[in-house]
Structures are given as structure tokens and as C-alpha cells.
Amino acid sequence: ASCRIEKAFLFDVVSKIYIATDSSLVDMQSYELCADMIDVVIDVSCIYGLGEGADDGTGSTASNCVITLNNGTALFLREMNRSLALVCILKESVMQQQGLLEYNCASFRKALGELFRLPNQPK
């Protein structure tokens, strides 16, 4: 099943530079909107904190956010690890399939962990 994400970026959280994206063309307005979303999440996290259990020691974090825009579009952010965040642009109606989105994010996080794992680290 497809989760119908219109655009996805993998961002370096500190620099707000995307290090990967999907195969569709990059629209600068979309990129800037996603980079601004990271700033909003960081600012809110600094004010309110991440809460207890934000990092369970596995590199998996609790930082996530969904922002619904007035044009029927939603911005979906999931932090992959301390330095990478997946930010997606999708139609608001797709949020009804949030289970599928969460599953895909968890699978992507696991694949990133395997990609960046050092050769001598256990699985």
C-alpha cells in the first residue's frame, strides 16, 4: 500500500540542509517550508522540553510533529536520530492512514540505523 507522500526530505537538523530526498523535483518553497518546520519544532522543544523518555537509548527519539496548513496540506516530521529528521509534505486526508505512515517511518529509521552502523557495532 502507498502512503501517498507528495515530497519527503531527510534533513540534517542543525544545518537544515537536506541530505536526501525523493525522486520528484525540489521546489524551493517546499524546502523552505520544511526547514522552517524544523526551526519551529526545535524552538518549541527548547521552551517546553522533550519530556521524559524522549530518548530510549536506542537512538530513537520522541520528537515528532504534524502541522496542518490552510490549503489541505500537512507537514509531517519524525526525528530519525539526534541529527537527522524526516520531513514530509502530504495531503491532510493522508493523515487518516497514520498507522501506515508510522510503520514506514519506523522501517526507514531502522534502515538508516543499519546504513550508519559502524562495522564493529552489534546489530
C-alpha positions in Angstrom: 0.0 0.0 0.0 1.2 3.5 -0.8 1.2 6.2 1.9 0.9 9.0 -0.8 3.6 11.3 0.5 4.0 14.2 -2.0 7.5 15.1 -1.1 10.0 13.8 1.5 13.2 15.3 2.7 15.9 13.8 5.1 17.3 16.9 6.9 20.4 17.5 8.9 18.7 19.1 11.8 21.5 21.5 12.8 22.3 23.0 9.3 18.7 22.5 7.8 20.3 21.1 4.7 18.6 18.1 3.2 20.9 15.2 2.6 18.4 13.1 0.7 15.0 13.5 -1.0 12.7 11.5 -3.2 12.8 11.5 -7.0 10.4 14.3 -7.6 11.7 17.8 -8.4 12.6 20.0 -5.4 10.5 23.2 -5.1 12.4 25.8 -3.1 9.2 27.0 -1.4 8.6 23.4 -0.2 12.2 23.0 1.0 12.0 26.3 2.9 8.6 25.4 4.5 10.1 22.1 5.7 13.3 23.8 7.0 11.1 26.3 8.9 9.2 23.4 10.4 12.4 22.1 11.9 13.0 25.5 13.5 9.5 25.5 14.9 10.0 22.1 16.5 13.4 23.0 17.9 12.0 26.3 19.3 9.0 24.6 20.9 11.2 21.8 22.3 13.5 24.3 23.9 10.6 26.1 25.6 8.7 23.0 26.7 11.3 20.3 26.7 11.1 16.9 25.2 9.6 15.2 28.2 10.5 12.1 30.0 11.6 9.1 27.9 12.4 11.3 24.9 15.4 9.1 24.1 15.2 5.4 25.0 18.9 4.8 24.4 18.5 3.2 21.0 18.8 6.4 19.1 15.0 6.5 18.6 13.6 9.8 19.8 10.1 11.1 20.6 10.4 14.3 18.6 7.6 14.4 16.1 5.2 17.0 14.7 2.3 17.4 12.3 1.3 20.8 11.1 -1.9 21.2 9.1 -1.9 24.2 6.6 -5.0 26.0 5.5 -4.7 24.6 1.9 -5.4 21.0 2.9 -1.7 20.1 3.1 0.0 18.7 6.1 3.7 18.7 7.2 4.8 15.6 8.9 8.1 15.5 10.9 9.7 12.5 12.5 13.2 12.7 14.1 15.2 9.7 12.9 18.1 10.2 15.3 19.8 13.1 17.1 21.0 14.7 13.9 18.5 13.6 11.2 14.8 14.3 10.7 12.4 13.1 8.0 10.0 15.9 6.9 7.2 15.0 4.5 4.6 17.1 2.7 1.3 15.3 2.2 -2.4 15.9 1.8 -4.2 16.3 5.1 -6.5 13.4 4.1 -3.5 11.0 4.2 -3.2 11.5 7.9 -6.1 9.1 8.2 -3.5 6.4 7.3 -1.3 7.5 10.2 -0.5 3.8 11.1 1.0 3.3 7.6 3.0 6.5 7.9 4.3 5.4 11.4 5.2 2.0 10.0 7.1 3.4 7.1 8.9 5.9 9.4 10.0 3.1 11.7 11.2 1.0 8.8 13.1 4.0 7.4 14.6 4.7 10.8 15.8 1.1 11.1 17.3 1.2 7.6 19.2 4.4 8.5 20.5 2.8 11.6 21.8 -0.1 9.6 23.3 2.2 7.0 25.2 4.3 9.5 26.2 1.5 11.9 29.9 1.0 12.2 31.2 -2.4 11.2 32.2 -3.4 14.7 28.9 -2.4 16.3 26.4 -5.2 17.1 23.1 -5.2 15.3 
